[in-house]
Amino acid sequence: MDKKRLVLTVGIVAATILTVQSITASNMGFKLNKALSQAGAGTPVSLSGRYFVALPDNRQTGLNNAKNLIDDIGLAATNRVERYKTDTDTYEFYSGRTLASGQVNFALAAGEGFRVRMNTTVNYIIVGSDNPAIVYNLNATGSGSPVSLSGRNIFAYNYHQTSVTAKQLIDEIGLANVNRLERYKTDTDTFEFYSGRTLASGQVNFALTPGESIRIRMNTTVAFTPSHY
């Protein structure tokens, strides 16, 4: 078993294996079983029922927007799904319910993570495959379209990427380019972080988990193509 699979905290089942040679191909389909728990449930216990979710580059057919995602998780189980707006450092949301004013049925974009808030606990099955040709735009403050207000990006970490810790991902993107990586802690509704610099006290070189998106704050803008299996 390789080091990648040693850090997985979700069940992983290969969805398609075409040939023996394709077992580790980066476009091989995969299936993740991700626990999404309501407030007061889960391990560790979720404080508010919020989770940062990472979807595959190539999602299952029909999973194109916020409504599709809520329907896939389950309308009754999901309070809302949220998309981070880099130009305002706020979230737009969709609940699937007409009583929620101001909601936006936003599109799901490859490489972009989303936040969900749960009403009940479910095991959400994430199905899809990676696309090693996709370039992810990680924007620094004042760059991008729309322009990034603070250089924060919600990054969808994928199953086939070779970096398995915060340090490895920072090294891959480039230490000078990255201010810090941040992982959401469901039990406290706060972020733990890693900067790769010894001057940053309290940092944690956390593991990266498929199905879980992370927040990256950039010093410079980078067109990033991750290393893949």
C-alpha positions as CSV (number, residue, x, y, z in Angstrom):
1,M,0.0,0.0,0.0
2,D,1.5,3.4,-1.0
3,K,1.8,6.4,1.4
4,K,-1.2,8.1,-0.3
5,R,-3.6,5.5,0.8
6,L,-2.3,5.4,4.4
7,V,-3.6,8.9,5.0
8,L,-7.1,8.4,3.6
9,T,-9.9,8.8,6.1
10,V,-12.7,8.0,3.7
11,G,-13.4,4.7,2.1
12,I,-12.1,4.4,-1.4
13,V,-13.3,2.0,-4.0
14,A,-12.1,2.0,-7.6
15,A,-15.1,2.6,-9.9
16,T,-13.5,1.5,-13.1
17,I,-10.4,-0.5,-13.9
18,L,-9.9,-0.9,-17.6
19,T,-6.6,-2.7,-17.7
20,V,-3.8,-3.7,-15.2
21,Q,-1.7,-0.8,-16.6
22,S,-4.5,1.7,-15.9
23,I,-4.8,1.0,-12.1
24,T,-2.8,4.1,-11.2
25,A,-3.7,6.2,-14.2
26,S,-4.8,9.7,-13.1
27,N,-8.0,9.5,-15.1
28,M,-9.2,6.3,-13.5
29,G,-12.7,6.6,-12.0
30,F,-13.0,6.4,-8.2
31,K,-15.7,6.4,-5.5
32,L,-15.4,8.0,-2.1
33,N,-17.7,7.5,0.9
34,K,-17.6,10.8,2.8
35,A,-19.4,11.2,6.1
36,L,-21.3,14.6,6.4
37,S,-22.7,15.0,9.9
38,Q,-25.2,17.3,11.4
39,A,-24.3,19.6,14.3
40,G,-23.4,17.6,17.4
41,A,-22.6,14.4,15.4
42,G,-19.6,12.9,13.7
43,T,-16.0,12.1,14.6
44,P,-14.7,14.6,15.6
45,V,-18.1,16.1,16.5
46,S,-19.2,18.8,14.1
47,L,-20.0,22.1,15.8
48,S,-22.3,23.5,13.2
49,G,-22.7,20.8,10.5
50,R,-20.4,22.6,8.1
51,Y,-18.0,20.8,5.8
52,F,-15.6,21.8,3.0
53,V,-16.2,19.4,0.1
54,A,-14.0,18.6,-2.9
55,L,-15.6,17.2,-6.0
56,P,-13.7,15.4,-8.8
57,D,-12.7,17.3,-11.9
58,N,-14.9,15.0,-14.0
59,R,-18.0,14.7,-11.9
60,Q,-20.8,12.2,-12.5
61,T,-23.3,13.0,-15.2
62,G,-25.9,15.6,-14.2
63,L,-23.8,17.2,-11.4
64,N,-23.4,20.7,-12.8
65,N,-24.7,23.2,-10.3
66,A,-25.7,23.8,-6.7
67,K,-29.2,22.4,-7.1
68,N,-27.8,19.2,-8.6
69,L,-25.4,18.9,-5.6
70,I,-28.1,19.4,-3.1
71,D,-30.3,16.8,-4.9
72,D,-27.4,14.4,-5.0
73,I,-26.7,14.7,-1.2
74,G,-30.4,14.9,-0.4
75,L,-32.6,17.9,0.0
76,A,-33.9,17.0,3.4
77,A,-30.4,16.3,4.7
78,T,-28.8,19.5,3.4
79,N,-29.4,22.9,4.8
80,R,-27.4,24.7,2.0
81,V,-24.4,24.6,-0.2
82,E,-22.1,27.6,-0.4
83,R,-19.5,29.0,-2.8
84,Y,-16.7,31.3,-1.8
85,K,-16.6,34.6,-3.6
86,T,-13.0,35.7,-3.9
87,D,-13.8,39.3,-4.7
88,T,-15.7,39.9,-1.5
89,D,-14.4,37.2,0.9
90,T,-18.0,36.1,1.4
91,Y,-20.2,33.1,0.4
92,E,-23.1,32.9,-2.0
93,F,-25.5,30.1,-1.2
94,Y,-28.2,27.8,-2.5
95,S,-30.7,25.9,-0.3
96,G,-33.0,24.4,-2.9
97,R,-35.9,26.0,-1.1
98,T,-37.9,29.0,-2.5
99,L,-38.2,30.5,1.0
100,A,-34.5,31.3,1.1
101,S,-34.1,34.7,-0.5
102,G,-30.9,35.9,-2.2
103,Q,-29.8,32.4,-3.1
104,V,-27.9,31.6,-6.3
105,N,-27.9,28.3,-8.2
106,F,-24.2,28.6,-8.9
107,A,-22.2,26.4,-11.3
108,L,-19.8,23.8,-10.0
109,A,-16.3,24.4,-11.3
110,A,-13.5,21.9,-11.5
111,G,-10.8,22.5,-8.9
112,E,-13.0,24.7,-6.7
113,G,-14.1,23.5,-3.3
114,F,-17.5,24.1,-1.7
115,R,-19.0,24.4,1.8
116,V,-22.1,22.4,2.8
117,R,-24.2,22.6,5.9
118,M,-26.1,19.6,7.0
119,N,-29.4,19.1,8.7
120,T,-28.9,15.3,9.2
121,T,-26.0,12.9,8.9
122,V,-25.4,11.1,5.7
123,N,-22.6,9.1,4.0
124,Y,-22.2,11.0,0.7
125,I,-20.9,9.0,-2.2
126,I,-18.6,11.1,-4.4
127,V,-18.0,9.6,-7.9
128,G,-15.9,10.8,-10.7
129,S,-12.4,11.0,-12.1
130,D,-9.4,13.3,-12.3
131,N,-8.4,15.4,-15.3
132,P,-4.6,15.9,-15.3
133,A,-4.8,18.5,-18.1
134,I,-6.8,21.0,-16.0
135,V,-4.8,24.1,-14.8
136,Y,-6.0,25.5,-11.5
137,N,-5.8,29.3,-11.1
138,L,-4.6,30.3,-7.6
139,N,-4.9,34.0,-7.4
140,A,-3.0,36.5,-5.2
141,T,-4.6,39.7,-3.9
142,G,-5.6,42.0,-6.7
143,S,-5.5,39.4,-9.5
144,G,-7.9,37.0,-11.1
145,S,-11.3,37.5,-12.7
146,P,-13.2,38.4,-10.6
147,V,-10.3,40.1,-8.7
148,S,-9.3,38.4,-5.5
149,L,-9.8,40.6,-2.4
150,S,-7.3,38.8,-0.1
151,G,-5.6,36.0,-2.1
152,R,-7.7,33.3,-0.6
153,N,-8.7,30.3,-2.8
154,I,-10.8,27.3,-2.0
155,F,-9.0,24.4,-3.6
156,A,-10.5,21.0,-4.3
157,Y,-7.9,18.4,-3.5
158,N,-8.2,15.4,-5.7
159,Y,-7.7,11.7,-5.1
160,H,-4.9,11.3,-7.7
161,Q,-2.7,14.1,-6.6
162,T,0.7,13.0,-5.3
163,S,1.1,15.6,-2.5
164,V,-0.4,14.1,0.7
165,T,0.5,16.8,3.3
166,A,0.3,20.5,3.6
167,K,4.1,20.8,3.3
168,Q,4.3,18.8,0.2
169,L,1.6,20.8,-1.5
170,I,3.2,24.1,-0.5
171,D,6.6,22.8,-1.9
172,E,4.8,21.8,-5.1
173,I,3.1,25.1,-5.6
174,G,6.2,27.0,-4.5
175,L,7.1,28.2,-1.0
176,A,7.5,31.8,-2.1
177,N,4.1,31.8,-3.9
178,V,2.1,30.5,-0.9
179,N,1.3,32.5,2.2
180,R,-0.3,29.5,4.0
181,L,-2.6,26.5,3.6
182,E,-5.6,26.2,5.9
183,R,-7.8,23.2,6.8
184,Y,-11.3,23.6,8.3
185,K,-11.8,22.0,11.7
186,T,-15.4,20.8,12.0
187,D,-15.3,20.5,15.8
188,T,-14.4,24.2,16.4
189,D,-15.5,26.0,13.1
190,T,-11.9,27.3,12.9
191,F,-8.9,26.7,10.6
192,E,-5.6,25.1,11.4
193,F,-2.8,26.2,9.1
194,Y,0.6,25.5,7.7
195,S,2.9,28.1,6.2
196,G,6.1,26.0,5.6
197,R,8.1,28.7,7.6
198,T,9.4,28.2,11.1
199,L,8.6,31.7,12.1
200,A,4.8,30.8,12.0
201,S,4.0,29.4,15.4
202,G,1.1,27.1,16.1
203,Q,1.1,25.6,12.6
204,V,0.2,22.0,11.8
205,N,1.5,20.0,8.8
206,F,-1.9,18.5,8.3
207,A,-2.7,15.6,6.0
208,L,-4.7,16.2,2.8
209,T,-7.8,14.1,2.4
210,P,-9.6,13.4,-0.9
211,G,-13.2,14.7,-0.8
212,E,-12.1,17.6,1.5
213,S,-11.3,21.0,0.1
214,I,-8.7,23.4,1.7
215,R,-8.2,27.1,1.7
216,I,-5.0,28.4,0.1
217,R,-3.8,32.0,0.6
218,M,-1.4,33.1,-2.2
219,N,1.4,35.6,-2.2
220,T,1.7,35.5,-6.1
221,T,-0.7,34.2,-8.7
222,V,0.1,30.7,-10.0
223,A,-1.4,28.6,-12.8
224,F,-1.1,25.3,-11.0
225,T,-1.1,21.8,-12.5
226,P,-0.7,19.3,-9.7
227,S,1.4,16.2,-9.9
228,H,-0.7,13.1,-10.4
229,Y,-0.4,9.3,-10.1
